[in-house]
Amino acid sequence: MPIIVTLDVMLARRKMRAKDLAQRIDISETNLSLLRSGKVKGVRFETLEKLCQELDCKPGDLLDYADEGGIV
């Protein structure tokens, strides 16, 4: 899949645990884990907005794109 989820990087930068983030944005730890691993087929804009608000970032800080040769 060419979309890469970089949520773990932002969590590390913010020194925040995934469990705490899940509680703050009212999402299950399981669903957040699936999102972090890139095993989801989509994400709601509402969820993306909550992530960005809580992590003080932009959607582009959480998602990246890679073509066949690597990250663009």
PyMOL Python script that loads the backbone (N, CA, C, O; Angstrom):
from pymol import cmd

cmd.read_pdbstr("""\
ATOM      1  N   MET A   1       0.848  -1.184   0.000  1.00  0.00           N
ATOM      2  CA  MET A   1       0.000   0.000   0.000  1.00  0.00           C
ATOM      3  C   MET A   1       0.891   1.243   0.000  1.00  0.00           C
ATOM      4  O   MET A   1       1.816   1.341   0.805  1.00  0.00           O
ATOM      5  N   PRO A   2       0.622   2.168  -0.877  1.00  0.00           N
ATOM      6  CA  PRO A   2       1.498   3.335  -0.975  1.00  0.00           C
ATOM      7  C   PRO A   2       1.300   4.397   0.116  1.00  0.00           C
ATOM      8  O   PRO A   2       2.119   5.310   0.219  1.00  0.00           O
ATOM      9  N   ILE A   3       0.248   4.310   0.926  1.00  0.00           N
ATOM     10  CA  ILE A   3       0.059   5.263   2.021  1.00  0.00           C
ATOM     11  C   ILE A   3       0.719   4.703   3.272  1.00  0.00           C
ATOM     12  O   ILE A   3       0.452   3.570   3.672  1.00  0.00           O
ATOM     13  N   ILE A   4       1.583   5.506   3.886  1.00  0.00           N
ATOM     14  CA  ILE A   4       2.306   5.095   5.082  1.00  0.00           C
ATOM     15  C   ILE A   4       1.820   5.930   6.258  1.00  0.00           C
ATOM     16  O   ILE A   4       1.823   7.160   6.202  1.00  0.00           O
ATOM     17  N   VAL A   5       1.406   5.257   7.316  1.00  0.00           N
ATOM     18  CA  VAL A   5       0.945   5.943   8.526  1.00  0.00           C
ATOM     19  C   VAL A   5       2.152   6.174   9.431  1.00  0.00           C
ATOM     20  O   VAL A   5       2.833   5.231   9.834  1.00  0.00           O
ATOM     21  N   THR A   6       2.402   7.437   9.739  1.00  0.00           N
ATOM     22  CA  THR A   6       3.560   7.807  10.564  1.00  0.00           C
ATOM     23  C   THR A   6       3.115   8.286  11.944  1.00  0.00           C
ATOM     24  O   THR A   6       3.770   9.130  12.555  1.00  0.00           O
ATOM     25  N   LEU A   7       2.024   7.756  12.419  1.00  0.00           N
ATOM     26  CA  LEU A   7       1.479   8.140  13.718  1.00  0.00           C
ATOM     27  C   LEU A   7       2.452   7.831  14.854  1.00  0.00           C
ATOM     28  O   LEU A   7       2.556   8.603  15.808  1.00  0.00           O
ATOM     29  N   ASP A   8       3.160   6.717  14.759  1.00  0.00           N
ATOM     30  CA  ASP A   8       4.136   6.358  15.804  1.00  0.00           C
ATOM     31  C   ASP A   8       5.228   7.422  15.948  1.00  0.00           C
ATOM     32  O   ASP A   8       5.684   7.713  17.054  1.00  0.00           O
ATOM     33  N   VAL A   9       5.633   7.987  14.832  1.00  0.00           N
ATOM     34  CA  VAL A   9       6.661   9.034  14.865  1.00  0.00           C
ATOM     35  C   VAL A   9       6.146  10.245  15.637  1.00  0.00           C
ATOM     36  O   VAL A   9       6.855  10.805  16.473  1.00  0.00           O
ATOM     37  N   MET A  10       4.912  10.644  15.353  1.00  0.00           N
ATOM     38  CA  MET A  10       4.335  11.808  16.035  1.00  0.00           C
ATOM     39  C   MET A  10       4.118  11.515  17.516  1.00  0.00           C
ATOM     40  O   MET A  10       4.321  12.395  18.353  1.00  0.00           O
ATOM     41  N   LEU A  11       3.713  10.309  17.847  1.00  0.00           N
ATOM     42  CA  LEU A  11       3.560   9.945  19.259  1.00  0.00           C
ATOM     43  C   LEU A  11       4.898  10.055  19.982  1.00  0.00           C
ATOM     44  O   LEU A  11       4.961  10.551  21.107  1.00  0.00           O
ATOM     45  N   ALA A  12       5.946   9.601  19.348  1.00  0.00           N
ATOM     46  CA  ALA A  12       7.287   9.687  19.959  1.00  0.00           C
ATOM     47  C   ALA A  12       7.711  11.143  20.122  1.00  0.00           C
ATOM     48  O   ALA A  12       8.265  11.515  21.156  1.00  0.00           O
ATOM     49  N   ARG A  13       7.458  11.959  19.117  1.00  0.00           N
ATOM     50  CA  ARG A  13       7.818  13.384  19.206  1.00  0.00           C
ATOM     51  C   ARG A  13       7.069  14.084  20.335  1.00  0.00           C
ATOM     52  O   ARG A  13       7.606  14.976  20.993  1.00  0.00           O
ATOM     53  N   ARG A  14       5.835  13.673  20.549  1.00  0.00           N
ATOM     54  CA  ARG A  14       5.003  14.298  21.580  1.00  0.00           C
ATOM     55  C   ARG A  14       5.166  13.606  22.940  1.00  0.00           C
ATOM     56  O   ARG A  14       4.572  14.014  23.938  1.00  0.00           O
ATOM     57  N   LYS A  15       5.989  12.543  22.951  1.00  0.00           N
ATOM     58  CA  LYS A  15       6.215  11.755  24.171  1.00  0.00           C
ATOM     59  C   LYS A  15       4.889  11.329  24.795  1.00  0.00           C
ATOM     60  O   LYS A  15       4.652  11.501  25.991  1.00  0.00           O
ATOM     61  N   MET A  16       4.042  10.771  23.945  1.00  0.00           N
ATOM     62  CA  MET A  16       2.706  10.352  24.355  1.00  0.00           C
ATOM     63  C   MET A  16       2.540   8.865  24.081  1.00  0.00           C
ATOM     64  O   MET A  16       3.020   8.353  23.069  1.00  0.00           O
ATOM     65  N   ARG A  17       1.866   8.184  24.977  1.00  0.00           N
ATOM     66  CA  ARG A  17       1.581   6.761  24.779  1.00  0.00           C
ATOM     67  C   ARG A  17       0.305   6.611  23.960  1.00  0.00           C
ATOM     68  O   ARG A  17      -0.615   7.423  24.065  1.00  0.00           O
ATOM     69  N   ALA A  18       0.264   5.577  23.155  1.00  0.00           N
ATOM     70  CA  ALA A  18      -0.907   5.317  22.317  1.00  0.00           C
ATOM     71  C   ALA A  18      -2.151   5.130  23.173  1.00  0.00           C
ATOM     72  O   ALA A  18      -3.241   5.562  22.796  1.00  0.00           O
ATOM     73  N   LYS A  19      -1.990   4.494  24.315  1.00  0.00           N
ATOM     74  CA  LYS A  19      -3.123   4.269  25.206  1.00  0.00           C
ATOM     75  C   LYS A  19      -3.734   5.595  25.653  1.00  0.00           C
ATOM     76  O   LYS A  19      -4.956   5.734  25.690  1.00  0.00           O
ATOM     77  N   ASP A  20      -2.888   6.568  25.993  1.00  0.00           N
ATOM     78  CA  ASP A  20      -3.376   7.885  26.413  1.00  0.00           C
ATOM     79  C   ASP A  20      -4.066   8.611  25.267  1.00  0.00           C
ATOM     80  O   ASP A  20      -5.108   9.239  25.457  1.00  0.00           O
ATOM     81  N   LEU A  21      -3.482   8.522  24.078  1.00  0.00           N
ATOM     82  CA  LEU A  21      -4.090   9.160  22.913  1.00  0.00           C
ATOM     83  C   LEU A  21      -5.462   8.560  22.622  1.00  0.00           C
ATOM     84  O   LEU A  21      -6.414   9.287  22.335  1.00  0.00           O
ATOM     85  N   ALA A  22      -5.562   7.246  22.695  1.00  0.00           N
ATOM     86  CA  ALA A  22      -6.834   6.570  22.438  1.00  0.00           C
ATOM     87  C   ALA A  22      -7.919   7.079  23.394  1.00  0.00           C
ATOM     88  O   ALA A  22      -9.054   7.318  22.981  1.00  0.00           O
ATOM     89  N   GLN A  23      -7.570   7.239  24.646  1.00  0.00           N
ATOM     90  CA  GLN A  23      -8.541   7.742  25.624  1.00  0.00           C
ATOM     91  C   GLN A  23      -8.934   9.178  25.321  1.00  0.00           C
ATOM     92  O   GLN A  23     -10.107   9.539  25.415  1.00  0.00           O
ATOM     93  N   ARG A  24      -7.964   9.988  24.961  1.00  0.00           N
ATOM     94  CA  ARG A  24      -8.232  11.410  24.715  1.00  0.00           C
ATOM     95  C   ARG A  24      -9.118  11.649  23.506  1.00  0.00           C
ATOM     96  O   ARG A  24      -9.911  12.591  23.503  1.00  0.00           O
ATOM     97  N   ILE A  25      -9.001  10.816  22.480  1.00  0.00           N
ATOM     98  CA  ILE A  25      -9.811  11.026  21.278  1.00  0.00           C
ATOM     99  C   ILE A  25     -10.998  10.069  21.204  1.00  0.00           C
ATOM    100  O   ILE A  25     -11.717  10.025  20.206  1.00  0.00           O
ATOM    101  N   ASP A  26     -11.187   9.307  22.276  1.00  0.00           N
ATOM    102  CA  ASP A  26     -12.338   8.410  22.385  1.00  0.00           C
ATOM    103  C   ASP A  26     -12.384   7.385  21.238  1.00  0.00           C
ATOM    104  O   ASP A  26     -13.372   7.275  20.513  1.00  0.00           O
ATOM    105  N   ILE A  27     -11.288   6.651  21.109  1.00  0.00           N
ATOM    106  CA  ILE A  27     -11.206   5.567  20.134  1.00  0.00           C
ATOM    107  C   ILE A  27     -10.652   4.358  20.881  1.00  0.00           C
ATOM    108  O   ILE A  27      -9.895   4.514  21.839  1.00  0.00           O
ATOM    109  N   SER A  28     -11.018   3.174  20.457  1.00  0.00           N
ATOM    110  CA  SER A  28     -10.517   1.987  21.151  1.00  0.00           C
ATOM    111  C   SER A  28      -9.017   1.829  20.882  1.00  0.00           C
ATOM    112  O   SER A  28      -8.515   2.227  19.832  1.00  0.00           O
ATOM    113  N   GLU A  29      -8.328   1.249  21.839  1.00  0.00           N
ATOM    114  CA  GLU A  29      -6.895   0.995  21.668  1.00  0.00           C
ATOM    115  C   GLU A  29      -6.657   0.064  20.486  1.00  0.00           C
ATOM    116  O   GLU A  29      -5.659   0.191  19.777  1.00  0.00           O
ATOM    117  N   THR A  30      -7.572  -0.866  20.280  1.00  0.00           N
ATOM    118  CA  THR A  30      -7.453  -1.807  19.162  1.00  0.00           C
ATOM    119  C   THR A  30      -7.520  -1.066  17.830  1.00  0.00           C
ATOM    120  O   THR A  30      -6.697  -1.299  16.945  1.00  0.00           O
ATOM    121  N   ASN A  31      -8.498  -0.174  17.689  1.00  0.00           N
ATOM    122  CA  ASN A  31      -8.623   0.576  16.436  1.00  0.00           C
ATOM    123  C   ASN A  31      -7.432   1.498  16.216  1.00  0.00           C
ATOM    124  O   ASN A  31      -6.963   1.642  15.087  1.00  0.00           O
ATOM    125  N   LEU A  32      -6.937   2.123  17.278  1.00  0.00           N
ATOM    126  CA  LEU A  32      -5.762   2.977  17.147  1.00  0.00           C
ATOM    127  C   LEU A  32      -4.550   2.144  16.739  1.00  0.00           C
ATOM    128  O   LEU A  32      -3.742   2.586  15.921  1.00  0.00           O
ATOM    129  N   SER A  33      -4.419   0.958  17.295  1.00  0.00           N
ATOM    130  CA  SER A  33      -3.315   0.067  16.947  1.00  0.00           C
ATOM    131  C   SER A  33      -3.382  -0.325  15.473  1.00  0.00           C
ATOM    132  O   SER A  33      -2.359  -0.351  14.787  1.00  0.00           O
ATOM    133  N   LEU A  34      -4.580  -0.627  14.989  1.00  0.00           N
ATOM    134  CA  LEU A  34      -4.753  -0.969  13.577  1.00  0.00           C
ATOM    135  C   LEU A  34      -4.384   0.212  12.686  1.00  0.00           C
ATOM    136  O   LEU A  34      -3.770   0.034  11.634  1.00  0.00           O
ATOM    137  N   LEU A  35      -4.756   1.407  13.105  1.00  0.00           N
ATOM    138  CA  LEU A  35      -4.406   2.605  12.346  1.00  0.00           C
ATOM    139  C   LEU A  35      -2.895   2.814  12.342  1.00  0.00           C
ATOM    140  O   LEU A  35      -2.307   3.101  11.300  1.00  0.00           O
ATOM    141  N   ARG A  36      -2.274   2.672  13.499  1.00  0.00           N
ATOM    142  CA  ARG A  36      -0.826   2.857  13.621  1.00  0.00           C
ATOM    143  C   ARG A  36      -0.059   1.883  12.729  1.00  0.00           C
ATOM    144  O   ARG A  36       0.980   2.235  12.171  1.00  0.00           O
ATOM    145  N   SER A  37      -0.565   0.678  12.598  1.00  0.00           N
ATOM    146  CA  SER A  37       0.126  -0.341  11.806  1.00  0.00           C
ATOM    147  C   SER A  37      -0.197  -0.240  10.312  1.00  0.00           C
ATOM    148  O   SER A  37       0.401  -0.946   9.499  1.00  0.00           O
ATOM    149  N   GLY A  38      -1.134   0.631   9.952  1.00  0.00           N
ATOM    150  CA  GLY A  38      -1.499   0.785   8.549  1.00  0.00           C
ATOM    151  C   GLY A  38      -2.404  -0.315   8.037  1.00  0.00           C
ATOM    152  O   GLY A  38      -2.533  -0.496   6.826  1.00  0.00           O
ATOM    153  N   LYS A  39      -3.036  -1.053   8.940  1.00  0.00           N
ATOM    154  CA  LYS A  39      -3.880  -2.180   8.550  1.00  0.00           C
ATOM    155  C   LYS A  39      -5.340  -1.786   8.345  1.00  0.00           C
ATOM    156  O   LYS A  39      -6.215  -2.651   8.318  1.00  0.00           O
ATOM    157  N   VAL A  40      -5.607  -0.504   8.203  1.00  0.00           N
ATOM    158  CA  VAL A  40      -6.969  -0.048   7.945  1.00  0.00           C
ATOM    159  C   VAL A  40      -7.079   0.366   6.484  1.00  0.00           C
ATOM    160  O   VAL A  40      -6.089   0.729   5.849  1.00  0.00           O
ATOM    161  N   LYS A  41      -8.290   0.305   5.968  1.00  0.00           N
ATOM    162  CA  LYS A  41      -8.513   0.690   4.577  1.00  0.00           C
ATOM    163  C   LYS A  41      -8.893   2.159   4.452  1.00  0.00           C
ATOM    164  O   LYS A  41      -8.891   2.711   3.351  1.00  0.00           O
ATOM    165  N   GLY A  42      -9.219   2.788   5.567  1.00  0.00           N
ATOM    166  CA  GLY A  42      -9.611   4.185   5.535  1.00  0.00           C
ATOM    167  C   GLY A  42      -9.667   4.745   6.944  1.00  0.00           C
ATOM    168  O   GLY A  42      -9.613   4.014   7.933  1.00  0.00           O
ATOM    169  N   VAL A  43      -9.776   6.061   7.004  1.00  0.00           N
ATOM    170  CA  VAL A  43      -9.906   6.737   8.286  1.00  0.00           C
ATOM    171  C   VAL A  43     -10.902   7.879   8.098  1.00  0.00           C
ATOM    172  O   VAL A  43     -10.865   8.591   7.095  1.00  0.00           O
ATOM    173  N   ARG A  44     -11.773   8.039   9.057  1.00  0.00           N
ATOM    174  CA  ARG A  44     -12.756   9.116   8.980  1.00  0.00           C
ATOM    175  C   ARG A  44     -12.056  10.458   9.189  1.00  0.00           C
ATOM    176  O   ARG A  44     -11.102  10.564   9.960  1.00  0.00           O
ATOM    177  N   PHE A  45     -12.542  11.467   8.494  1.00  0.00           N
ATOM    178  CA  PHE A  45     -11.988  12.802   8.680  1.00  0.00           C
ATOM    179  C   PHE A  45     -12.156  13.262  10.122  1.00  0.00           C
ATOM    180  O   PHE A  45     -11.307  13.978  10.653  1.00  0.00           O
ATOM    181  N   GLU A  46     -13.242  12.852  10.749  1.00  0.00           N
ATOM    182  CA  GLU A  46     -13.481  13.210  12.152  1.00  0.00           C
ATOM    183  C   GLU A  46     -12.367  12.652  13.047  1.00  0.00           C
ATOM    184  O   GLU A  46     -11.879  13.342  13.942  1.00  0.00           O
ATOM    185  N   THR A  47     -11.976  11.414  12.800  1.00  0.00           N
ATOM    186  CA  THR A  47     -10.897  10.797  13.570  1.00  0.00           C
ATOM    187  C   THR A  47      -9.570  11.476  13.275  1.00  0.00           C
ATOM    188  O   THR A  47      -8.785  11.731  14.188  1.00  0.00           O
ATOM    189  N   LEU A  48      -9.319  11.768  12.018  1.00  0.00           N
ATOM    190  CA  LEU A  48      -8.095  12.450  11.630  1.00  0.00           C
ATOM    191  C   LEU A  48      -8.022  13.830  12.277  1.00  0.00           C
ATOM    192  O   LEU A  48      -6.959  14.259  12.727  1.00  0.00           O
ATOM    193  N   GLU A  49      -9.150  14.515  12.319  1.00  0.00           N
ATOM    194  CA  GLU A  49      -9.212  15.828  12.959  1.00  0.00           C
ATOM    195  C   GLU A  49      -8.890  15.729  14.454  1.00  0.00           C
ATOM    196  O   GLU A  49      -8.138  16.548  14.982  1.00  0.00           O
ATOM    197  N   LYS A  50      -9.451  14.741  15.126  1.00  0.00           N
ATOM    198  CA  LYS A  50      -9.179  14.551  16.555  1.00  0.00           C
ATOM    199  C   LYS A  50      -7.707  14.246  16.799  1.00  0.00           C
ATOM    200  O   LYS A  50      -7.109  14.762  17.743  1.00  0.00           O
ATOM    201  N   LEU A  51      -7.123  13.406  15.944  1.00  0.00           N
ATOM    202  CA  LEU A  51      -5.704  13.082  16.064  1.00  0.00           C
ATOM    203  C   LEU A  51      -4.857  14.349  15.924  1.00  0.00           C
ATOM    204  O   LEU A  51      -3.946  14.590  16.716  1.00  0.00           O
ATOM    205  N   CYS A  52      -5.168  15.144  14.914  1.00  0.00           N
ATOM    206  CA  CYS A  52      -4.401  16.365  14.672  1.00  0.00           C
ATOM    207  C   CYS A  52      -4.562  17.368  15.811  1.00  0.00           C
ATOM    208  O   CYS A  52      -3.593  18.017  16.205  1.00  0.00           O
ATOM    209  N   GLN A  53      -5.759  17.497  16.333  1.00  0.00           N
ATOM    210  CA  GLN A  53      -5.979  18.418  17.450  1.00  0.00           C
ATOM    211  C   GLN A  53      -5.183  17.987  18.667  1.00  0.00           C
ATOM    212  O   GLN A  53      -4.522  18.807  19.305  1.00  0.00           O
ATOM    213  N   GLU A  54      -5.244  16.711  18.990  1.00  0.00           N
ATOM    214  CA  GLU A  54      -4.584  16.202  20.193  1.00  0.00           C
ATOM    215  C   GLU A  54      -3.066  16.205  20.066  1.00  0.00           C
ATOM    216  O   GLU A  54      -2.358  16.435  21.047  1.00  0.00           O
ATOM    217  N   LEU A  55      -2.565  15.950  18.862  1.00  0.00           N
ATOM    218  CA  LEU A  55      -1.122  15.883  18.650  1.00  0.00           C
ATOM    219  C   LEU A  55      -0.538  17.205  18.142  1.00  0.00           C
ATOM    220  O   LEU A  55       0.670  17.324  17.935  1.00  0.00           O
ATOM    221  N   ASP A  56      -1.413  18.196  17.946  1.00  0.00           N
ATOM    222  CA  ASP A  56      -0.993  19.511  17.462  1.00  0.00           C
ATOM    223  C   ASP A  56      -0.156  19.367  16.192  1.00  0.00           C
ATOM    224  O   ASP A  56       1.007  19.767  16.135  1.00  0.00           O
ATOM    225  N   CYS A  57      -0.790  18.780  15.176  1.00  0.00           N
ATOM    226  CA  CYS A  57      -0.095  18.548  13.913  1.00  0.00           C
ATOM    227  C   CYS A  57      -1.080  18.668  12.761  1.00  0.00           C
ATOM    228  O   CYS A  57      -2.256  18.968  12.965  1.00  0.00           O
ATOM    229  N   LYS A  58      -0.595  18.432  11.561  1.00  0.00           N
ATOM    230  CA  LYS A  58      -1.414  18.446  10.359  1.00  0.00           C
ATOM    231  C   LYS A  58      -1.526  17.019   9.828  1.00  0.00           C
ATOM    232  O   LYS A  58      -0.693  16.174  10.154  1.00  0.00           O
ATOM    233  N   PRO A  59      -2.551  16.740   9.009  1.00  0.00           N
ATOM    234  CA  PRO A  59      -2.698  15.380   8.468  1.00  0.00           C
ATOM    235  C   PRO A  59      -1.433  14.869   7.774  1.00  0.00           C
ATOM    236  O   PRO A  59      -1.120  13.680   7.851  1.00  0.00           O
ATOM    237  N   GLY A  60      -0.717  15.748   7.109  1.00  0.00           N
ATOM    238  CA  GLY A  60       0.508  15.358   6.426  1.00  0.00           C
ATOM    239  C   GLY A  60       1.609  14.908   7.374  1.00  0.00           C
ATOM    240  O   GLY A  60       2.562  14.252   6.955  1.00  0.00           O
ATOM    241  N   ASP A  61       1.480  15.260   8.654  1.00  0.00           N
ATOM    242  CA  ASP A  61       2.447  14.803   9.648  1.00  0.00           C
ATOM    243  C   ASP A  61       2.174  13.361  10.072  1.00  0.00           C
ATOM    244  O   ASP A  61       3.033  12.708  10.664  1.00  0.00           O
ATOM    245  N   LEU A  62       0.978  12.870   9.766  1.00  0.00           N
ATOM    246  CA  LEU A  62       0.571  11.534  10.178  1.00  0.00           C
ATOM    247  C   LEU A  62       0.548  10.532   9.026  1.00  0.00           C
ATOM    248  O   LEU A  62       0.550   9.320   9.246  1.00  0.00           O
ATOM    249  N   LEU A  63       0.526  11.043   7.807  1.00  0.00           N
ATOM    250  CA  LEU A  63       0.423  10.197   6.623  1.00  0.00           C
ATOM    251  C   LEU A  63       1.501  10.577   5.627  1.00  0.00           C
ATOM    252  O   LEU A  63       1.858  11.747   5.495  1.00  0.00           O
ATOM    253  N   ASP A  64       2.013   9.584   4.933  1.00  0.00           N
ATOM    254  CA  ASP A  64       2.997   9.827   3.892  1.00  0.00           C
ATOM    255  C   ASP A  64       2.627   8.963   2.695  1.00  0.00           C
ATOM    256  O   ASP A  64       1.795   8.063   2.807  1.00  0.00           O
ATOM    257  N   TYR A  65       3.233   9.231   1.572  1.00  0.00           N
ATOM    258  CA  TYR A  65       2.960   8.488   0.349  1.00  0.00           C
ATOM    259  C   TYR A  65       4.271   7.936  -0.207  1.00  0.00           C
ATOM    260  O   TYR A  65       5.278   8.642  -0.274  1.00  0.00           O
ATOM    261  N   ALA A  66       4.243   6.683  -0.597  1.00  0.00           N
ATOM    262  CA  ALA A  66       5.416   6.064  -1.213  1.00  0.00           C
ATOM    263  C   ALA A  66       5.017   5.472  -2.549  1.00  0.00           C
ATOM    264  O   ALA A  66       4.036   4.736  -2.654  1.00  0.00           O
ATOM    265  N   ASP A  67       5.789   5.801  -3.561  1.00  0.00           N
ATOM    266  CA  ASP A  67       5.541   5.141  -4.837  1.00  0.00           C
ATOM    267  C   ASP A  67       6.327   3.826  -4.851  1.00  0.00           C
ATOM    268  O   ASP A  67       6.842   3.408  -3.814  1.00  0.00           O
ATOM    269  N   GLU A  68       6.420   3.193  -5.974  1.00  0.00           N
ATOM    270  CA  GLU A  68       7.103   1.896  -6.038  1.00  0.00           C
ATOM    271  C   GLU A  68       8.577   1.988  -5.677  1.00  0.00           C
ATOM    272  O   GLU A  68       9.152   1.017  -5.186  1.00  0.00           O
ATOM    273  N   GLY A  69       9.194   3.131  -5.911  1.00  0.00           N
ATOM    274  CA  GLY A  69      10.616   3.282  -5.659  1.00  0.00           C
ATOM    275  C   GLY A  69      10.945   3.732  -4.248  1.00  0.00           C
ATOM    276  O   GLY A  69      12.115   3.724  -3.866  1.00  0.00           O
ATOM    277  N   GLY A  70       9.954   4.124  -3.464  1.00  0.00           N
ATOM    278  CA  GLY A  70      10.195   4.601  -2.105  1.00  0.00           C
ATOM    279  C   GLY A  70       9.321   5.780  -1.772  1.00  0.00           C
ATOM    280  O   GLY A  70       8.356   6.071  -2.478  1.00  0.00           O
ATOM    281  N   ILE A  71       9.655   6.456  -0.701  1.00  0.00           N
ATOM    282  CA  ILE A  71       8.852   7.586  -0.246  1.00  0.00           C
ATOM    283  C   ILE A  71       9.059   8.772  -1.182  1.00  0.00           C
ATOM    284  O   ILE A  71      10.179   9.070  -1.596  1.00  0.00           O
ATOM    285  N   VAL A  72       7.960   9.436  -1.505  1.00  0.00           N
ATOM    286  CA  VAL A  72       8.007  10.611  -2.390  1.00  0.00           C
ATOM    287  C   VAL A  72       8.180  11.850  -1.539  1.00  0.00           C
ATOM    288  O   VAL A  72       8.246  12.959  -2.069  1.00  0.00           O
TER     289      VAL A  72
END
""", "prot")
cmd.dss("prot")
cmd.show_as("cartoon", "prot")
cmd.util.cbc("prot")
cmd.orient("prot")
